[in-house]
Amino acid sequence: MQEWIWILAGLGALIILALSVYAGVLLAKLKRQTKWQAEMKEAAINQRNDKIIESVDVIAFAALQDQCDLSEAAIRLYMIMDHLQGDKRVEFDSRYPALFELYEAVKDTPRGEAIKGLKKNERMRLDLDRAKHEARLEEAIKVELSDILAFTGGRHIPDHILTH
């Protein structure tokens, strides 16, 4: 009878050992899967950031070359840079205060089709107001646009354009 107890105890210990090994295997698998998911998430964030940075480069460069109104650049840059994630995340208002000030001044101004529906004198008043803000902040904004291109590396601007 005592032999049966030892046999059952040994069998129980074997079962516990097998379950422990199985739990360890499952834990290792979970750890690998969690690591893989984190790597995939980071890759997706980097890919998304690269697309955003490409747009940022184009807008900042166009504004520096006077191919885009500073107001339009401020609005677009604020809106898209707000979506940068991870180590590329930017506190736009503190890092680019002149652009942010211009954004705050013009963000509610009608644009595109909305402005076409306004009376001529109202459009002129809004344009004059926008132009005053742009003129007052232009020098600081140009410096900040250069800083943005330094931050992004300007890597989406063709080299032949940057060297001229």
Number of C-alpha atoms within 10 A of each C-alpha: 6 7 8 9 10 11 12 12 12 12 12 12 12 12 12 12 12 12 12 12 12 12 12 12 12 12 12 12 12 12 12 12 12 12 12 12 12 12 12 12 12 14 12 12 17 17 12 15 21 17 13 18 25 16 17 24 24 17 23 27 24 16 20 20 11 10 12 14 16 28 22 17 25 26 19 18 24 21 12 14 19 14 13 19 14 10 9 16 12 16 13 16 14 10 13 20 16 24 28 20 17 23 23 16 16 20 16 9 15 14 11 7 8 9 14 11 11 12 10 11 9 12 16 12 12 16 13 12 14 18 16 12 19 22 11 12 17 17 11 13 26 19 13 19 25 16 15 20 21 12 12 17 12 20 15 17 14 9 10 7 8 10 6 5
